[in-house]
Amino acid sequence: MANVVRAALVQATWTGDTESMLAKHEEHAREAARRGAKIIGFQEVFNSPYFCQVQDAEHYRWAEPVPDGPTVTRMRELARETGMVIVVPVFEVEQSGFYYNTAAVIDADGTVLGKYRKHHIPQVKGFWEKFYFKPGNLGWPVFDTAVGKVGVYICYDRHFPEGWRQLGLNGAQLVYNPSATHRGLSSHLWQLEQPAAAVANEYFIAAINRVGQEEYGDNDFYGTSYFVDPRGQFVGDVASDSKEELVVRDLDFDLIEDVRQQWAFYRDRRPDAYEGLVRP
């Protein structure tokens, strides 16, 4: 019998406040559960606007503890209600002065399995993230969830192949990549990098982008979220480039082993020859 996981993602427009944003995602999650999904992931800092379009200390107000803050607590209840694994990206405050771009991973019974903190922090026009976030310091965790082994890589991380590879070495079968990226900057890369990473590392990737424009800048988030398989092929259609959308797809995890036997990339790695890659 095939090892098929029905997975979901949400690309969403900003509503204007956290409460309505949370309520909207809860309804998307309930609809995904009604359609048989067993895991769902949301976009980068999903419960807030993408405030990094500006550098302003007022936006530290969006930060909250993980896992004990209000959003993750509420998502734990949602996981228990729906029986789904949930990937929850938020702005995390660990203690005064310690802020991270983080995603909590909640199992289907509401247990917080852990969190991933974004490693690579951009500081370019429209993406002033170093103003807010410290670089991640929790490594490349892969979480043993009710649906399988799940990892997270956040937005700008996707441009760096090393983390994709480490997640594969740590056993990932599915990696969620919550993002916020706009047309003028990276649209030509969006359908190139994640499929290439899925091929190179032989696992599934859920690529999630925001959609629409928000009040803090001119970024035009272009959606087009998708699932891609270990052969680099889209699983079903790519989402809209202009509208909010819930995407639900069946992922055949047996394909991972088939591809790894056929292409054997892990067998033919040469870590003994890669020393120069980690020199400062």
Contacts in CASP RR format, 6 or more apart in sequence:
PFRMAT RR
TARGET T0000
AUTHOR 0000-0000-0000
METHOD contacts of the structure
MODEL  1
MANVVRAALVQATWTGDTESMLAKHEEHAREAARRGAKIIGFQEVFNSPY
FCQVQDAEHYRWAEPVPDGPTVTRMRELARETGMVIVVPVFEVEQSGFYY
NTAAVIDADGTVLGKYRKHHIPQVKGFWEKFYFKPGNLGWPVFDTAVGKV
GVYICYDRHFPEGWRQLGLNGAQLVYNPSATHRGLSSHLWQLEQPAAAVA
NEYFIAAINRVGQEEYGDNDFYGTSYFVDPRGQFVGDVASDSKEELVVRD
LDFDLIEDVRQQWAFYRDRRPDAYEGLVRP
2 252 0 8 1.000
2 254 0 8 1.000
3 252 0 8 1.000
3 253 0 8 1.000
3 254 0 8 1.000
4 250 0 8 1.000
4 251 0 8 1.000
4 252 0 8 1.000
4 253 0 8 1.000
5 38 0 8 1.000
5 39 0 8 1.000
5 147 0 8 1.000
5 148 0 8 1.000
5 174 0 8 1.000
5 250 0 8 1.000
5 251 0 8 1.000
5 253 0 8 1.000
6 35 0 8 1.000
6 36 0 8 1.000
6 37 0 8 1.000
6 38 0 8 1.000
6 248 0 8 1.000
6 249 0 8 1.000
6 250 0 8 1.000
6 251 0 8 1.000
7 37 0 8 1.000
7 38 0 8 1.000
7 39 0 8 1.000
7 40 0 8 1.000
7 147 0 8 1.000
7 174 0 8 1.000
7 204 0 8 1.000
7 206 0 8 1.000
7 227 0 8 1.000
7 248 0 8 1.000
7 249 0 8 1.000
7 250 0 8 1.000
7 251 0 8 1.000
8 28 0 8 1.000
8 29 0 8 1.000
8 32 0 8 1.000
8 35 0 8 1.000
8 37 0 8 1.000
8 39 0 8 1.000
8 40 0 8 1.000
8 41 0 8 1.000
8 84 0 8 1.000
8 246 0 8 1.000
8 247 0 8 1.000
8 248 0 8 1.000
8 249 0 8 1.000
9 40 0 8 1.000
9 41 0 8 1.000
9 42 0 8 1.000
9 176 0 8 1.000
9 206 0 8 1.000
9 208 0 8 1.000
9 225 0 8 1.000
9 227 0 8 1.000
9 246 0 8 1.000
9 247 0 8 1.000
10 25 0 8 1.000
10 28 0 8 1.000
10 29 0 8 1.000
10 40 0 8 1.000
10 41 0 8 1.000
10 42 0 8 1.000
10 43 0 8 1.000
10 46 0 8 1.000
10 208 0 8 1.000
10 244 0 8 1.000
10 245 0 8 1.000
10 246 0 8 1.000
10 247 0 8 1.000
11 43 0 8 1.000
11 208 0 8 1.000
11 209 0 8 1.000
11 210 0 8 1.000
11 211 0 8 1.000
11 223 0 8 1.000
11 225 0 8 1.000
11 239 0 8 1.000
11 240 0 8 1.000
11 244 0 8 1.000
11 245 0 8 1.000
11 247 0 8 1.000
12 21 0 8 1.000
12 24 0 8 1.000
12 25 0 8 1.000
12 28 0 8 1.000
12 42 0 8 1.000
12 43 0 8 1.000
12 46 0 8 1.000
12 210 0 8 1.000
12 211 0 8 1.000
12 244 0 8 1.000
13 210 0 8 1.000
13 211 0 8 1.000
13 212 0 8 1.000
13 244 0 8 1.000
14 21 0 8 1.000
14 49 0 8 1.000
14 50 0 8 1.000
14 210 0 8 1.000
14 212 0 8 1.000
14 214 0 8 1.000
14 215 0 8 1.000
15 21 0 8 1.000
15 24 0 8 1.000
16 49 0 8 1.000
16 215 0 8 1.000
18 47 0 8 1.000
18 48 0 8 1.000
18 62 0 8 1.000
18 71 0 8 1.000
21 46 0 8 1.000
21 47 0 8 1.000
21 48 0 8 1.000
22 47 0 8 1.000
22 71 0 8 1.000
22 74 0 8 1.000
25 42 0 8 1.000
25 46 0 8 1.000
25 47 0 8 1.000
26 74 0 8 1.000
26 78 0 8 1.000
28 40 0 8 1.000
28 246 0 8 1.000
29 40 0 8 1.000
29 78 0 8 1.000
29 82 0 8 1.000
29 84 0 8 1.000
29 86 0 8 1.000
30 81 0 8 1.000
30 82 0 8 1.000
31 246 0 8 1.000
32 40 0 8 1.000
32 82 0 8 1.000
32 84 0 8 1.000
32 246 0 8 1.000
32 248 0 8 1.000
33 82 0 8 1.000
33 83 0 8 1.000
33 84 0 8 1.000
35 248 0 8 1.000
36 248 0 8 1.000
37 84 0 8 1.000
37 248 0 8 1.000
38 83 0 8 1.000
38 84 0 8 1.000
38 85 0 8 1.000
38 108 0 8 1.000
38 146 0 8 1.000
38 147 0 8 1.000
39 84 0 8 1.000
39 85 0 8 1.000
39 86 0 8 1.000
39 87 0 8 1.000
39 145 0 8 1.000
39 146 0 8 1.000
39 147 0 8 1.000
39 150 0 8 1.000
39 174 0 8 1.000
40 84 0 8 1.000
40 85 0 8 1.000
40 86 0 8 1.000
40 87 0 8 1.000
41 86 0 8 1.000
41 87 0 8 1.000
41 88 0 8 1.000
41 176 0 8 1.000
41 178 0 8 1.000
41 206 0 8 1.000
41 208 0 8 1.000
42 86 0 8 1.000
42 87 0 8 1.000
42 88 0 8 1.000
42 89 0 8 1.000
42 178 0 8 1.000
42 208 0 8 1.000
43 89 0 8 1.000
43 178 0 8 1.000
43 179 0 8 1.000
43 180 0 8 1.000
43 208 0 8 1.000
43 209 0 8 1.000
43 210 0 8 1.000
44 50 0 8 1.000
44 89 0 8 1.000
44 101 0 8 1.000
44 154 0 8 1.000
44 155 0 8 1.000
44 178 0 8 1.000
44 179 0 8 1.000
44 180 0 8 1.000
44 208 0 8 1.000
44 210 0 8 1.000
45 51 0 8 1.000
45 62 0 8 1.000
45 89 0 8 1.000
45 90 0 8 1.000
45 91 0 8 1.000
45 101 0 8 1.000
45 180 0 8 1.000
46 88 0 8 1.000
46 89 0 8 1.000
46 90 0 8 1.000
46 178 0 8 1.000
47 62 0 8 1.000
47 71 0 8 1.000
47 90 0 8 1.000
48 62 0 8 1.000
48 90 0 8 1.000
48 91 0 8 1.000
49 214 0 8 1.000
49 215 0 8 1.000
49 216 0 8 1.000
50 180 0 8 1.000
50 210 0 8 1.000
50 214 0 8 1.000
50 216 0 8 1.000
50 219 0 8 1.000
50 221 0 8 1.000
51 59 0 8 1.000
51 62 0 8 1.000
51 132 0 8 1.000
51 216 0 8 1.000
52 59 0 8 1.000
52 126 0 8 1.000
52 127 0 8 1.000
52 128 0 8 1.000
52 129 0 8 1.000
52 131 0 8 1.000
52 132 0 8 1.000
52 180 0 8 1.000
53 126 0 8 1.000
53 127 0 8 1.000
53 128 0 8 1.000
53 214 0 8 1.000
53 216 0 8 1.000
53 217 0 8 1.000
53 218 0 8 1.000
53 219 0 8 1.000
54 126 0 8 1.000
54 128 0 8 1.000
54 216 0 8 1.000
54 217 0 8 1.000
55 128 0 8 1.000
55 131 0 8 1.000
59 132 0 8 1.000
60 93 0 8 1.000
60 99 0 8 1.000
60 132 0 8 1.000
62 91 0 8 1.000
63 91 0 8 1.000
63 92 0 8 1.000
63 93 0 8 1.000
63 99 0 8 1.000
64 70 0 8 1.000
64 71 0 8 1.000
64 72 0 8 1.000
64 90 0 8 1.000
64 91 0 8 1.000
64 92 0 8 1.000
64 93 0 8 1.000
65 92 0 8 1.000
65 93 0 8 1.000
65 94 0 8 1.000
66 72 0 8 1.000
66 90 0 8 1.000
66 92 0 8 1.000
66 102 0 8 1.000
66 104 0 8 1.000
66 115 0 8 1.000
67 73 0 8 1.000
67 76 0 8 1.000
67 104 0 8 1.000
67 112 0 8 1.000
67 114 0 8 1.000
67 115 0 8 1.000
71 88 0 8 1.000
71 90 0 8 1.000
72 88 0 8 1.000
72 90 0 8 1.000
72 104 0 8 1.000
72 106 0 8 1.000
72 112 0 8 1.000
75 86 0 8 1.000
75 88 0 8 1.000
75 104 0 8 1.000
75 106 0 8 1.000
76 106 0 8 1.000
76 110 0 8 1.000
76 111 0 8 1.000
76 112 0 8 1.000
77 110 0 8 1.000
78 84 0 8 1.000
78 86 0 8 1.000
79 85 0 8 1.000
79 86 0 8 1.000
79 106 0 8 1.000
79 107 0 8 1.000
79 108 0 8 1.000
79 109 0 8 1.000
79 110 0 8 1.000
80 109 0 8 1.000
80 110 0 8 1.000
83 108 0 8 1.000
83 109 0 8 1.000
83 146 0 8 1.000
84 108 0 8 1.000
85 105 0 8 1.000
85 106 0 8 1.000
85 107 0 8 1.000
85 108 0 8 1.000
85 145 0 8 1.000
85 146 0 8 1.000
85 147 0 8 1.000
85 150 0 8 1.000
86 105 0 8 1.000
86 106 0 8 1.000
87 103 0 8 1.000
87 104 0 8 1.000
87 105 0 8 1.000
87 106 0 8 1.000
87 150 0 8 1.000
87 152 0 8 1.000
87 176 0 8 1.000
87 178 0 8 1.000
88 103 0 8 1.000
88 104 0 8 1.000
88 105 0 8 1.000
88 106 0 8 1.000
89 101 0 8 1.000
89 102 0 8 1.000
89 103 0 8 1.000
89 152 0 8 1.000
89 154 0 8 1.000
89 178 0 8 1.000
90 102 0 8 1.000
90 103 0 8 1.000
90 104 0 8 1.000
91 99 0 8 1.000
91 100 0 8 1.000
91 101 0 8 1.000
91 102 0 8 1.000
91 132 0 8 1.000
91 133 0 8 1.000
92 99 0 8 1.000
92 100 0 8 1.000
92 101 0 8 1.000
92 102 0 8 1.000
92 115 0 8 1.000
92 117 0 8 1.000
93 99 0 8 1.000
94 100 0 8 1.000
98 134 0 8 1.000
99 132 0 8 1.000
99 133 0 8 1.000
99 134 0 8 1.000
100 117 0 8 1.000
100 118 0 8 1.000
100 133 0 8 1.000
100 134 0 8 1.000
100 136 0 8 1.000
101 117 0 8 1.000
101 118 0 8 1.000
101 121 0 8 1.000
101 129 0 8 1.000
101 132 0 8 1.000
101 133 0 8 1.000
101 136 0 8 1.000
101 154 0 8 1.000
101 155 0 8 1.000
102 115 0 8 1.000
102 116 0 8 1.000
102 117 0 8 1.000
102 118 0 8 1.000
103 115 0 8 1.000
103 116 0 8 1.000
103 152 0 8 1.000
103 154 0 8 1.000
103 176 0 8 1.000
103 178 0 8 1.000
104 112 0 8 1.000
104 114 0 8 1.000
104 115 0 8 1.000
105 112 0 8 1.000
105 113 0 8 1.000
105 114 0 8 1.000
105 115 0 8 1.000
105 116 0 8 1.000
105 143 0 8 1.000
105 145 0 8 1.000
105 150 0 8 1.000
105 151 0 8 1.000
105 152 0 8 1.000
106 112 0 8 1.000
106 113 0 8 1.000
107 113 0 8 1.000
107 143 0 8 1.000
107 145 0 8 1.000
107 146 0 8 1.000
108 145 0 8 1.000
108 146 0 8 1.000
108 147 0 8 1.000
109 146 0 8 1.000
113 143 0 8 1.000
113 144 0 8 1.000
113 145 0 8 1.000
114 141 0 8 1.000
114 143 0 8 1.000
115 138 0 8 1.000
115 141 0 8 1.000
116 138 0 8 1.000
116 139 0 8 1.000
116 140 0 8 1.000
116 141 0 8 1.000
116 151 0 8 1.000
116 152 0 8 1.000
116 153 0 8 1.000
116 154 0 8 1.000
117 135 0 8 1.000
117 136 0 8 1.000
117 137 0 8 1.000
117 138 0 8 1.000
117 139 0 8 1.000
118 133 0 8 1.000
118 135 0 8 1.000
118 136 0 8 1.000
118 154 0 8 1.000
118 155 0 8 1.000
118 156 0 8 1.000
118 157 0 8 1.000
119 135 0 8 1.000
119 136 0 8 1.000
119 139 0 8 1.000
119 157 0 8 1.000
119 160 0 8 1.000
119 163 0 8 1.000
120 135 0 8 1.000
120 156 0 8 1.000
120 157 0 8 1.000
120 159 0 8 1.000
120 160 0 8 1.000
121 129 0 8 1.000
121 130 0 8 1.000
121 133 0 8 1.000
121 134 0 8 1.000
121 135 0 8 1.000
121 156 0 8 1.000
122 129 0 8 1.000
122 130 0 8 1.000
122 156 0 8 1.000
123 129 0 8 1.000
123 130 0 8 1.000
123 131 0 8 1.000
126 217 0 8 1.000
126 219 0 8 1.000
127 156 0 8 1.000
127 185 0 8 1.000
129 156 0 8 1.000
139 166 0 8 1.000
140 151 0 8 1.000
140 163 0 8 1.000
140 166 0 8 1.000
140 167 0 8 1.000
140 170 0 8 1.000
141 151 0 8 1.000
141 170 0 8 1.000
142 149 0 8 1.000
142 150 0 8 1.000
142 151 0 8 1.000
142 167 0 8 1.000
142 168 0 8 1.000
142 170 0 8 1.000
142 171 0 8 1.000
142 172 0 8 1.000
143 149 0 8 1.000
143 150 0 8 1.000
143 151 0 8 1.000
147 174 0 8 1.000
148 173 0 8 1.000
148 174 0 8 1.000
148 253 0 8 1.000
149 171 0 8 1.000
149 172 0 8 1.000
149 173 0 8 1.000
149 174 0 8 1.000
150 172 0 8 1.000
150 173 0 8 1.000
150 174 0 8 1.000
150 175 0 8 1.000
150 176 0 8 1.000
151 167 0 8 1.000
151 172 0 8 1.000
151 174 0 8 1.000
151 175 0 8 1.000
151 176 0 8 1.000
152 175 0 8 1.000
152 176 0 8 1.000
152 177 0 8 1.000
152 178 0 8 1.000
153 163 0 8 1.000
153 164 0 8 1.000
153 167 0 8 1.000
153 175 0 8 1.000
153 176 0 8 1.000
153 177 0 8 1.000
154 177 0 8 1.000
154 178 0 8 1.000
154 179 0 8 1.000
155 177 0 8 1.000
155 178 0 8 1.000
155 179 0 8 1.000
155 180 0 8 1.000
155 181 0 8 1.000
157 163 0 8 1.000
157 177 0 8 1.000
158 164 0 8 1.000
158 177 0 8 1.000
158 179 0 8 1.000
158 193 0 8 1.000
158 194 0 8 1.000
158 197 0 8 1.000
158 207 0 8 1.000
159 189 0 8 1.000
159 193 0 8 1.000
161 197 0 8 1.000
161 200 0 8 1.000
162 277 0 8 1.000
164 175 0 8 1.000
164 197 0 8 1.000
164 200 0 8 1.000
164 201 0 8 1.000
165 200 0 8 1.000
165 201 0 8 1.000
167 175 0 8 1.000
167 201 0 8 1.000
167 203 0 8 1.000
168 201 0 8 1.000
168 202 0 8 1.000
168 203 0 8 1.000
169 266 0 8 1.000
171 203 0 8 1.000
172 201 0 8 1.000
172 203 0 8 1.000
173 203 0 8 1.000
173 204 0 8 1.000
173 253 0 8 1.000
173 256 0 8 1.000
174 203 0 8 1.000
174 204 0 8 1.000
174 205 0 8 1.000
174 206 0 8 1.000
174 251 0 8 1.000
174 253 0 8 1.000
175 203 0 8 1.000
175 204 0 8 1.000
175 205 0 8 1.000
175 206 0 8 1.000
176 205 0 8 1.000
176 206 0 8 1.000
176 208 0 8 1.000
177 194 0 8 1.000
177 205 0 8 1.000
177 206 0 8 1.000
177 207 0 8 1.000
177 208 0 8 1.000
178 208 0 8 1.000
179 207 0 8 1.000
179 208 0 8 1.000
179 209 0 8 1.000
179 210 0 8 1.000
180 209 0 8 1.000
180 210 0 8 1.000
180 219 0 8 1.000
180 221 0 8 1.000
181 187 0 8 1.000
181 190 0 8 1.000
181 209 0 8 1.000
181 210 0 8 1.000
181 221 0 8 1.000
181 222 0 8 1.000
182 219 0 8 1.000
182 220 0 8 1.000
182 221 0 8 1.000
182 222 0 8 1.000
183 220 0 8 1.000
183 222 0 8 1.000
184 220 0 8 1.000
187 222 0 8 1.000
187 224 0 8 1.000
190 207 0 8 1.000
190 209 0 8 1.000
190 222 0 8 1.000
190 224 0 8 1.000
191 224 0 8 1.000
191 226 0 8 1.000
191 238 0 8 1.000
194 205 0 8 1.000
194 207 0 8 1.000
194 226 0 8 1.000
194 228 0 8 1.000
195 205 0 8 1.000
195 228 0 8 1.000
195 232 0 8 1.000
195 233 0 8 1.000
195 234 0 8 1.000
196 232 0 8 1.000
197 205 0 8 1.000
198 204 0 8 1.000
198 205 0 8 1.000
198 228 0 8 1.000
198 229 0 8 1.000
198 230 0 8 1.000
198 231 0 8 1.000
198 232 0 8 1.000
199 230 0 8 1.000
199 231 0 8 1.000
199 232 0 8 1.000
200 265 0 8 1.000
201 265 0 8 1.000
202 230 0 8 1.000
202 256 0 8 1.000
202 259 0 8 1.000
202 260 0 8 1.000
202 263 0 8 1.000
202 265 0 8 1.000
202 266 0 8 1.000
203 230 0 8 1.000
203 256 0 8 1.000
204 227 0 8 1.000
204 228 0 8 1.000
204 229 0 8 1.000
204 230 0 8 1.000
204 235 0 8 1.000
204 251 0 8 1.000
204 253 0 8 1.000
204 256 0 8 1.000
205 227 0 8 1.000
205 228 0 8 1.000
206 225 0 8 1.000
206 226 0 8 1.000
206 227 0 8 1.000
207 225 0 8 1.000
207 226 0 8 1.000
207 227 0 8 1.000
207 228 0 8 1.000
208 225 0 8 1.000
209 221 0 8 1.000
209 222 0 8 1.000
209 223 0 8 1.000
209 224 0 8 1.000
209 225 0 8 1.000
210 221 0 8 1.000
210 223 0 8 1.000
211 221 0 8 1.000
211 222 0 8 1.000
211 223 0 8 1.000
211 240 0 8 1.000
211 241 0 8 1.000
211 242 0 8 1.000
211 243 0 8 1.000
211 244 0 8 1.000
211 245 0 8 1.000
212 220 0 8 1.000
212 221 0 8 1.000
212 222 0 8 1.000
212 223 0 8 1.000
212 242 0 8 1.000
213 219 0 8 1.000
213 220 0 8 1.000
213 221 0 8 1.000
214 221 0 8 1.000
222 241 0 8 1.000
222 242 0 8 1.000
223 239 0 8 1.000
223 240 0 8 1.000
223 241 0 8 1.000
223 242 0 8 1.000
223 245 0 8 1.000
224 238 0 8 1.000
224 239 0 8 1.000
224 240 0 8 1.000
224 241 0 8 1.000
225 238 0 8 1.000
225 239 0 8 1.000
225 245 0 8 1.000
225 247 0 8 1.000
226 234 0 8 1.000
226 235 0 8 1.000
226 236 0 8 1.000
226 237 0 8 1.000
226 238 0 8 1.000
226 239 0 8 1.000
226 247 0 8 1.000
227 234 0 8 1.000
227 235 0 8 1.000
227 236 0 8 1.000
227 247 0 8 1.000
227 249 0 8 1.000
227 251 0 8 1.000
228 234 0 8 1.000
228 235 0 8 1.000
229 235 0 8 1.000
229 251 0 8 1.000
229 252 0 8 1.000
229 255 0 8 1.000
230 255 0 8 1.000
230 256 0 8 1.000
230 259 0 8 1.000
230 260 0 8 1.000
231 255 0 8 1.000
231 259 0 8 1.000
235 249 0 8 1.000
235 250 0 8 1.000
235 251 0 8 1.000
236 249 0 8 1.000
239 245 0 8 1.000
239 247 0 8 1.000
260 266 0 8 1.000
END
